[in-house]
Amino acid sequence: MAKRNRSPRPGRCDTYILIHYRKILAERYEERLAALGIGHCPIAYRKIPKGNGAGKCNIDFAKDAFDEIERQGDCVAIALDIKGYFENLDHSRIKEVWCDLLQVDCLPPDHYTVFKNVTRYHVVDRKDVYRRLGFIKMVKVNGFSRERCTVPFQKNLKQLCSPAEFCKKICGGDPSLPSLIRSNADEDGNLLSHGVPQGVPISNLIANFYLLDFDVAMNQYATARGGSYMRYSDDILLIVPGGSKEADETEAFAVSKIHKYGETMEIKEAKICIVGFQRTKDALTFQHVRGLQGKNGFEYLGYRFDGRQVYVRDNTISRLYRKVALSAKGVASKSANAHPNMNASEILATFNYSNFSQKFSRVCPEKFLSNDYSTWTFYSYLKRASKTFGARGAPILPQVRNFKAFMKERIAKAVVQAVARRDQGSKISE
C-alpha cells in the first residue's frame, strides 16, 4: 500500500513560509549593504566567510575587533548595548525599511501578511505550559516545597501534547483552565506598536535591517575619524583614534542617533564598556575610561583584551562552573536512587567521571565536528578560541586548568548530599 503524503503541521507551515520570505528579504538586504559599502558593519545572523570555506562566529568577530585595536594603537574602544532590543523594535519603522528593501510604497498583500504575523504575535510562557501539562510539579526538598521538572527540558518530546489537548488545556477550551496565550499587548490589553518575538526565522533579519540607516551613519562617523564600526545585533562597537574626549563625543553621537529609531530605544547603562589603549615600546596598554565593564581590559562578545593577551570573560567561566555544579546534583541524585544499597564512597568509586566531563570538557574525536557547533563542548569551544587568537590567546585554556579538580569536588559533595537525602527519605517512609 502506498504511503499517504502528509502535509506539515500548521506550525511547521508557518516556519517554512517565514523562511521563504526571510530568504527574499535577506537577498535584498545583502544587495543594499553592498551598495552602501557597509557589508562589514552588521555582523550577526549573516553568513560571513572567513577564507577557509567556513563562516565566522563570535570568536572571529572578537578577533577582528582586537586586531583593529592593535592596528589603530592609540585609540578608544566603545561597546554599547541596546536595552531590550527585540521587544522595542518599532513596527512602523520595520514596515518602512521592509518597503524600502522591496522598493515599493506599500507592502504587497503576501508580505503584509507576514509582517502582521511577526508584529501581532502571540506567545505562551514555557513554564506555564509545562505546569499546565504536568511536566512541572511541586515536590518537597529538605522540608521545603519546590518546583521540579518531572522530565528534563532537553529530554521532553518535541510534541508535548495532542492538538486537542492544546486547545483544551492551553487555549482555554476548558472553561476551568484560563487560556495561557498572550498577545503582544500592554497590561490593559492594548496592542503594542513595538516588539518582535525572538526565535522566529525572520526576526533576526528584522533586527539587522531595522538599523540600516543607523549603521550607515555610525560607519560614516567612525571612518571619518579613521576608526571602525561594527554591530552584533544589539551590541554596538566603535573603535576610534584618541582618548577620553573622543570617547565621550562618540558615545554621545551613538546615543543621540539610537533615540531616533523608536521612543523606547535606549542604551543600557550597565553594559557600557569604554577602554582606552596606548601604544608603548613593547605593546599596547589599556586604561578603563567608563562603564561597569572593562576594568580589567576591553570586553567584547565574551572575551577580554588587555592590549597584550585575550581571556575568556570571568562571567563566562563562572557560568561554566555553575552548570557543572547543577549537573552534578542531578547526576548524583539519580546515582543515589539507582543504587539504594550503596553508600556515598561506593557510588563515587564506580562513578563515570569521563562520561560526565564530556558534557563540558574534552569530547571524543569521532564525535567532534569543527563546523558543527552542536558537537562542541565548552572545552572544545575554548580550544577553538585559543587557536583563533594565536599567541594572544595563550591564557584561555589555563583559565580552566582546575576544571577536573572542581568537577570531582562538586560530584563528591553532591553524592554525599544525595545519599543523605535518600537515606533520610527511607527512614521517614519506614
Buried (B, 14 or more C-beta within 10 A) or exposed (E): EEEEEEEEEEEEEBBEBBEBBBEBBBEBBEEBBEEBEBBEBBBBBBEBEBEEEEEBBBBBBBBBBBBBBBEBEEBBBBBBBBBBBBBBBBBEBBBEBBBBBBEEEEBEEEBBEBBEBBBEBEEBEEEEBBBBBEBBEEEEEEEEEEEEEEEEEEEBEEEBBEEEBBBBBBBBEEEEEEBBEEEBEEEEEEEBBBBBBEEBBBBBBBBBBBBBBBBBBBBEBBBEBEBBBBBBBBBBBBBBEBBEEBBBBBBEBBBEBBEEBBEBBBBEEEBBBBBBBEBEEEEBEBEBBBBEBBEBBBBBBBBBBBBBBBBBBEEBBEEBBEEBBEBBBEBBBEBBEEBEEBBBEEBBEEBEEEEBBBEBBEBEEEEBEEEEEEEBBBBBBBBBBBEBBEEBBEBBBEBBEEBEEBBBBBBBBBBBBBBEBBBEEEEEEE
